Amino acid sequence: MKKHNFSAGPCILPQEVLQKASQAVLNFNNLDLSLIEISHRSADFVDVMEKARALVLELLGLENQGYTALFLQGGASMEFLMTPYNLMKQGGSAAYLDTGAWSNKALKEAKLFGEVNIVASSKDKNYSYIPKGYTIPKDANYFHCTSNNTIYGTQLKSFPKTEGLLVCDMSSDIFSRNLDFSQFDLIYAGAQKNMGPAGTTLVVVKEDILGKTGRDIPSMLDYQVHISKDSMFNTPPVFAVYVSMLTLQWLKDLGGLDAIEKINNEKAALLYNEIDQNPLFEGTAAKEDRSNMNVTFLLTDTSKKEKFDKLCKEAGINGINGHRSVGGYRASIYNAMPIESVQVLVNKMQEL
């Protein structure tokens, strides 16, 4: 039976990507060698890395604008640390928007490097909305936000102007919609939410913002070092980079961000319409801030949970339990999730 994978991460990937990746593990580029046993310095893998980095900038519309793309390790959690290390000046400060668990973890790391100003927080309502109308201090070295909140199902629909640098953690909605990406000075994203398997983290950074903190940075945590070594200062996670490259190529062939945004809007509308119309369900996020990637909802009658769970299991629906801090359900409808799978979930909600 077909499984409908609504897991929040590691995420669903396109079937054609999984097929190509599995073949590469057995025999990569007709070398009679596996992708995961060849040298990362070989021409075959260097070509993979170069293609992956180029596709990132092409899809984001950032070619020839002074940006570089890196595939690093340590997850977005490492970027919580690397961002202030590379951008907060000695004796400087940063501004953070607190919209969920991950932004909260990011600001805690930043406090190790200098003053952190939390400009606004939605913690008062269990992160069920995106704060608005806040002021970013003019002297902040950078402003940090999280574009999509996987646990709580909220998403920033617009981004503020700031006199400092604009930094965004896009782990769970990278490549899902078209934005003016040139407004950001640094973007980072764990691959496993919308781009590839766990094991690599994408960083897109404007090169001319680096090297201005006045502090010594350990090599492994220095963006400039990774740039100088073409994203291969140390052995890269070859499989994760390769699968990310395949996914980015799949996205380009589909028509890029405009095409996938249209599909994602249709999927989200289908599911949110059912949540709003069906008296047995209710959404947990403020309507104007609802995520197009992670749809969070509750049963209005919890006595029906066992029945609904059984319906979902029988239909092959996987991974829709909500995060323990929110409860209820969470349907993650990332890029590779077909609308047919969303329809199956809607059908079961109607059946209930």
N, C-alpha and C positions, 0 to 999 in steps of 0.2 A: 504493500500500500504506500502511496506517495505521502511523504511527510511534509507538513507545512511548517517551516522553521521560523518561528517568531522570536528566537533567542536574542537577547540584548547584546551579546558579545561573549566569545567570538561569534561572528555574524554569518548570515547566509551569504553565499557567493554564487555567481552565475555558474550553471551546470557546465557550460562550455569551458569556463576557466578551470573548474575542477578536473575536467577530462584532460585538458592540455597539461595541467600541473602534474597529474598522476603519471602521464606518459613521460614527462621530463624526469621524474624521479627514477624511472626505469632506464630511459635512454634519451639523453638530452642532445638535441641538435644532430642526431645520428652519429654521435661520438662513440656509441657503445659504452658509454659511461653515464652514471647518474648525475643529475644536476647537483646533488648534495655531496658528491665526492670529487668534483673537479676543483682545480685551484680557483680561488676568487680573483686571482691576478691573470687568469687566462683570458684570451681575447673574447671567448664566448661569453664569459660572465661579465666582463667589463662592458660589453655591448648591452647586456641586460640592464646594468646599472645606469648607463648613459641614456638608454631609451626610457627607463622609468622616470629618471629625473627630468628629461625633456618633456615627457607627456604631462607631468605635473604642471609645469609652467604653461604649456600649451592649453590645457584644459581650464586653467585659472585665468588665462589671458594676461600672463605676466612675463611673456617672452620679451627679452631686450629692454627690460625696465629696471635692471639692477638687482634682481632677485636671484637667489640660488635655492635649489631643492636638495635636501639631505635625507638619507634614510639611516636613522640612528637606532640605538637600542635603549632599553630601560623603560619603555612605555611613556605615556604622557606624564606619569609620576616623576620621571627623571627630568622632564621639561619644567615641572614646577620649580625645580632647583636650578636648572640651567638658565632659565629666563632671567631671574634676578642676578645670577652670577655674571651674565653677559651684558645686562642692560642697566642695572641699578648702580649708579655712581657711588663711589666712596662717600659716605655721609649723605647720600641721597635718599629718595623716597619713591614709593610707587603707590598707585591707586588700584583698588580691586573692587569688582562688583561681585557680591556674594549671592549666588543664585542656586547653590546646591552643594552636594557632598564634595564634588571635585574642585570647584572653585574655592571651597573652604580649605581643602588640603593644599591647594596652590598658594593661598595667602599665608598659610602657616609656614611654608618653606621660605617665602619671601621675607618673613620677619627675622630670619637668621642673618639677613644682609643689610637691613636698614629699616627705616620707618615705613609702615604700611598703613595707608588710609583706606578703610572700608567705606566707600562712598555711599553704598546702599546695600540692604540685605532683605531677602524675602523669607528669612528663617522664621519670622513671627507667624507665618501661616504655612509652616512646613514646606517652604519652597514651592508653593503652588502657583506662583505668579512671577513675572519679571518686573523688578522695580523700575520706576520711571521718574523723570524730573529731578535727577540728582546732579550734583555739581562736581566736576573733576578738578582737583587743585591744579593751578597753573604750573606749579613748580614740580609736579610729579614727573619722574623720569619716564614712566610709562603707565598706561592704563591697561589692566588685564580683565578680560571677560571670558566666559564660557558660552559658546554660541548655542549649545543644545544640552539640556540636562536629562541624561538617560534615565535616571532613577525617578525623577518627578514629572517628566513629560512636558517640560516647558522649553521654549526656543526663542532666542532673540530674533525679532523681525527687522530690526534696524540697529545701527551702531552709532555711538556718539562721536562727535568731533572732539578732539583733544589736542592741546598744544604740545604734549609730549608724544611718545610713541604709542601706537595702538597694537596690542598683543591679544591674540585670541586662541583659546583652546577649542579646536573644531573636531575633536575626536569622534563625536557621534553623528555629525552631519556634513563632514567634508565631502565635497563633490556631489552634494544632493540638490543644490540650487545655484542659480547664477547670482553672484553679487559683484560689486565693484571691489575686487580683491586688492586693488592697488591702494585702498584706504588703510590696509593693514601693513605694519612694519614686520611683524613676526606672526606666523601661523604655525601651530603644531597640532598633531593628531595621531593618536595610536591607530595603527592600521586595522586592528581587529574589530572595529565597530562598523566600518562602511567601505573598506578598501581592500582588505586582504586578511591573512591569518595573523594570529598573535606572533610577536617577535620582532617587529620593526615599528619605528615611529617616524612619521613624516615631519620634517621641519622645513618651512619656506620662510626665508629671511632676506631682508634687504641688506645687502652687504655693507653699505656705507654707514649703517647705524652701529657697527661693531667696533670694538677696540677703544672705547671712550669712557670706560668705567674707572680707570686709575687703579685697578686691582689686578693682582696676578691670578690667573685662572689655571687650574690643573688642565693638562692637555686634553684629557678625555672629555672634559666638560666645556671646552672652548670651541665655539662655533667656527671661529676663524681657522683653527687647526683642521677641523673636518672639511671645511671648504677647500683648504690648500691641498688636501689629499683626495679630492674628488669623492668625498663621502666613503672613503675606504682607509681611514686612519688605522683602524683595526679590522679584523676579519668581519665582514658584514653578515647578517643573517640571510644567506643566499636564497633559501626557499621562500621566505617571507617577502623579500624584494621581488623575486621572480613572479610570484602569484599576484603581488600588487601591480606589477607591470602589466600582466595579462588582464587584470581587472580594469586598469586605466585604458588599455587598448580597446577592451569591450565597450567601455563607456564612450570613447571617441567614435567607434564604429556605430554606436547607437544614435549619435547625433550630438554628443557632448552635454553640457550642463543644462542648456535650454530644453533639450529633449527629456532628460531624466527629471527635471523639475516638473514638467507637465505631468509625467507619469506619477511622480510622488504626490503631487497635488490631488490627482484623481483617487489614488489609494487612500490618502488621508481623509478626503471628503466622504468616501464610501463608508469608512469605519466610524468617523465622528457623527455622520448623519444617523447611523443606527444607534449609537450611544445616546444621542439626543432624543430620538423618537421612541426608543424602546423603554418602557417604564421600569423594566427590571435592571437597567444599568444607568450609571451616572459617571461623568468624567471627573477627574480630580484636579485638573489644571484649569486656570482661568482661560476662558474661551479665546480671548485675544492673544494669548501667549502659548497656545497649544502647539506641541511639537509635531512636525510632519514625519518624524522618524520613530518616536517612541510614544505610543498612545496608551495612556494610563486611565484605568476605569475600575469601578467597583460594582458589585451587585447591590441593589437596593434591598434585596431580601436574601440575607446570607444563608438562610435555610436551603436555598436552591444551589448552593455551591457544589455539593456532591454530584447533583444531576448535571450541572453545566460542565463540570470537569470530566464527567463520563462521556458526555456528548463530544467534547473536544478530543478526548483520547481516541474515541471510536472513529473520528474523522481524520486522525493523523495530525492533529494540531499539537505542536511542540513548543515549549518555552514561553508560555504566556503568563506564568505566575509573576505577580508584582514583586518588586524589591521588598525585603523584610521591613524596611523603614516606612513603607507606604501601604503595603498589603494589596489586596485585590489582584488586578490583572495588568499586564503590560504587554502590548503587542508591538514589537519592534519591526517596522516595515521599511527596512533599509533598501538601498537602490536595487539589489538583486531580488527582492521579494516580488513575485508576480502578483498582479491584481487578482488573478484567479484564486490565489491562496487567501487573500483578504476577503474575497467573496465567500469562501468556505467558512471562515470565522463568522461573518455576518449571518450566513445561513443558520449556523448553530445558535447564534444569539436570538434569531427570530424563532427558531424551533423551540427554544426554552420558553 
